[in-house]
């Protein structure tokens, strides 16, 4: 075959779309570049989604903190209203003590009009305190509790167990769950110890 005919055949192959090796490499590079261009827009989208999740978490945390703040403020307002009269009621307790002492002194004339009148006034005072949420603290016969009892003395007792309140010298009060004044009490030490008889002295 002549050189002219060979060149003609090569031209026909090229015209039919058969790309030489160099052309094939260029095609692959353009294909890879197209794939990269398709993937690049996904990165900003992922960043935006991550940022949206971050702000969503911040919003949820802020909402929870705000809700907790509202609940705390509501509790504080309720406590303020609940214990608003605490100082006034606490100031009334010594007056109530003196009134009870006077009533005890008038008990000698239990059937007198003075005693009956003072008893009615005491009942009114106790009802008023109860309406305000004031309660007396149980004492006699109860186990000694330093949180609500103030021990002023100890004494032996055959009836009251050791560590229990044997007598109350001053009533204690609490306003709802808050202590206004501890109860003054005497605490039992249990039965008195019997003295052992003295040993017989040896005779000279």
C-alpha positions as CSV (number, residue, x, y, z in Angstrom):
1,X,0.0,0.0,0.0
2,X,1.3,3.4,-0.8
3,X,2.0,6.1,1.7
4,X,-0.8,8.2,0.3
5,X,-3.3,5.4,0.7
6,X,-2.2,4.8,4.3
7,X,-2.7,8.5,5.2
8,X,-6.1,8.3,3.7
9,X,-7.1,5.3,5.8
10,X,-5.9,7.1,8.9
11,X,-7.9,10.1,8.0
12,X,-11.0,7.9,7.6
13,X,-10.5,6.4,11.1
14,X,-10.2,9.8,12.6
15,X,-13.3,11.0,10.9
16,X,-15.3,8.0,12.2
17,X,-14.7,9.2,15.8
18,X,-11.9,7.0,17.0
19,X,-9.9,9.3,19.2
20,X,-6.2,8.7,19.7
21,X,-4.8,8.1,23.2
22,X,-4.0,11.8,23.8
23,X,-7.6,12.7,22.9
24,X,-8.9,10.0,25.2
25,X,-7.0,11.4,28.2
26,X,-8.4,14.8,27.6
27,X,-11.9,13.4,27.6
28,X,-11.4,11.6,30.9
29,X,-10.1,14.8,32.5
30,X,-13.2,16.8,31.3
31,X,-15.4,14.0,32.7
32,X,-13.7,14.2,36.1
33,X,-14.0,18.0,36.1
34,X,-17.7,17.7,35.5
35,X,-18.2,15.3,38.4
36,X,-16.3,17.7,40.7
37,X,-18.5,20.6,39.6
38,X,-21.6,18.4,40.4
39,X,-20.3,17.6,43.9
40,X,-19.1,21.1,44.9
41,X,-22.6,22.6,45.5
42,X,-23.3,19.9,48.1
43,X,-20.7,21.2,50.5
44,X,-22.4,24.6,51.2
45,X,-25.7,22.7,51.6
46,X,-24.2,20.4,54.2
47,X,-22.7,23.4,56.0
48,X,-26.0,25.1,56.0
49,X,-27.8,22.1,57.4
50,X,-25.1,21.8,60.2
51,X,-25.6,25.4,61.1
52,X,-29.4,25.0,61.1
53,X,-29.0,22.1,63.6
54,X,-26.7,24.2,65.8
55,X,-29.1,27.1,66.0
56,X,-32.0,24.6,66.6
57,X,-30.1,23.2,69.6
58,X,-29.4,26.7,70.9
59,X,-33.1,27.6,70.5
60,X,-34.2,24.5,72.4
61,X,-31.7,25.2,75.2
62,X,-32.8,28.8,75.5
63,X,-36.5,27.7,75.6
64,X,-35.7,25.2,78.4
65,X,-33.8,27.8,80.4
66,X,-36.6,30.3,80.0
67,X,-39.2,27.8,81.1
68,X,-37.1,26.9,84.2
69,X,-36.7,30.6,84.9
70,X,-40.5,31.1,84.7
71,X,-41.1,28.1,87.1
72,X,-38.5,29.4,89.5
73,X,-40.0,32.9,89.6
74,X,-43.5,31.4,90.1
75,X,-42.2,29.4,93.1
76,X,-40.6,32.4,94.5
77,X,-43.7,34.5,94.2
78,X,-45.8,31.7,95.8
79,X,-43.3,31.4,98.7
80,X,-43.3,35.2,99.2
81,X,-47.1,35.1,99.4
82,X,-47.1,32.0,101.5
83,X,-44.7,33.3,104.2
84,X,-45.5,37.1,103.9
85,X,-46.9,37.2,107.5
86,X,-44.1,35.1,109.0
87,X,-42.5,37.9,110.9
88,X,-45.8,39.2,112.2
89,X,-46.9,35.8,113.4
90,X,-43.6,35.1,115.0
91,X,-44.0,38.4,117.0
92,X,-47.4,37.3,118.2
93,X,-46.1,34.1,119.8
94,X,-44.7,35.7,123.0
95,X,-48.0,37.5,123.5
96,X,-49.8,34.2,123.1
97,X,-47.5,32.6,125.7
98,X,-48.3,35.3,128.2
99,X,-52.0,34.9,127.5
100,X,-51.8,31.2,128.2
101,X,-49.9,31.8,131.4
102,X,-52.7,34.1,132.5
103,X,-55.3,31.5,131.5
104,X,-53.5,28.9,133.7
105,X,-53.6,31.3,136.6
106,X,-57.3,31.9,136.1
107,X,-57.9,28.1,136.0
108,X,-58.4,28.2,139.8
109,X,-61.7,29.8,139.1
110,X,-62.5,27.5,136.1
111,X,-66.2,28.2,136.3
112,X,-65.9,32.0,136.4
113,X,-66.8,34.2,133.6
114,X,-63.2,35.5,133.4
115,X,-61.9,32.1,132.8
116,X,-64.6,31.3,130.2
117,X,-64.0,34.6,128.4
118,X,-60.2,34.0,128.3
119,X,-60.8,30.5,127.0
120,X,-63.0,31.8,124.2
121,X,-60.4,34.4,123.2
122,X,-57.6,31.8,123.2
123,X,-59.8,29.6,120.9
124,X,-60.2,32.6,118.5
125,X,-56.5,33.2,118.5
126,X,-55.7,29.5,117.7
127,X,-58.3,29.5,114.9
128,X,-56.8,32.6,113.4
129,X,-53.3,31.1,113.5
130,X,-54.6,27.9,112.0
131,X,-56.2,29.9,109.1
132,X,-52.8,31.5,108.5
133,X,-51.2,28.1,108.2
134,X,-49.6,28.0,111.7
135,X,-49.4,24.6,113.3
136,X,-48.2,23.5,116.7
137,X,-45.2,21.1,116.9
138,X,-46.0,17.8,118.6
139,X,-43.7,17.4,121.7
140,X,-44.7,15.3,124.7
141,X,-44.0,11.6,124.1
142,X,-42.3,12.3,120.7
143,X,-38.7,11.4,120.0
144,X,-36.4,14.4,120.6
145,X,-35.8,16.1,117.3
146,X,-33.2,18.9,117.4
147,X,-34.7,20.4,114.3
148,X,-38.0,21.3,116.0
149,X,-37.3,20.8,119.8
150,X,-35.2,22.9,122.1
151,X,-34.0,20.8,125.1
152,X,-33.9,23.0,128.2
153,X,-33.4,20.1,130.7
154,X,-33.2,16.3,131.2
155,X,-34.9,14.2,133.7
156,X,-35.4,10.6,134.4
157,X,-38.8,9.0,133.8
158,X,-40.2,5.5,134.3
159,X,-42.9,6.0,131.7
160,X,-41.2,8.0,128.9
161,X,-38.4,6.2,127.0
162,X,-34.9,7.6,126.9
163,X,-34.4,10.3,124.3
164,X,-38.1,11.1,124.2
165,X,-39.8,14.4,125.3
166,X,-41.1,14.0,128.9
167,X,-42.6,17.5,129.2
168,X,-43.1,20.7,127.3
169,X,-42.3,24.1,128.8
170,X,-43.1,26.2,125.7
171,X,-45.1,25.4,122.7
172,X,-43.4,25.3,119.3
173,X,-44.9,26.5,116.0
174,X,-44.3,26.2,112.3
175,X,-45.7,28.1,109.4
176,X,-46.5,25.5,106.7
177,X,-43.1,23.8,106.3
178,X,-41.1,26.6,107.9
179,X,-40.1,26.6,111.5
180,X,-41.3,29.7,113.4
181,X,-40.1,28.6,116.9
182,X,-38.9,25.3,118.3
183,X,-40.7,23.8,121.2
184,X,-39.0,24.1,124.6
185,X,-38.9,20.6,126.1
186,X,-37.5,18.4,128.8
187,X,-36.0,15.2,127.6
188,X,-36.2,11.8,129.3
189,X,-33.1,9.9,130.3
190,X,-35.1,6.8,131.0
191,X,-35.7,5.1,134.4
192,X,-33.7,6.4,137.3
193,X,-30.7,4.1,138.2
194,X,-31.2,2.3,141.5
195,X,-28.4,2.8,143.9
196,X,-26.8,-0.5,144.9
197,X,-26.9,-1.1,148.6
198,X,-23.7,-0.3,150.5
199,X,-21.6,-3.2,151.3
200,X,-21.5,-4.2,155.0
201,X,-18.5,-2.7,156.6
202,X,-16.2,-5.3,158.1
203,X,-16.3,-5.5,161.9
204,X,-13.1,-4.9,163.9
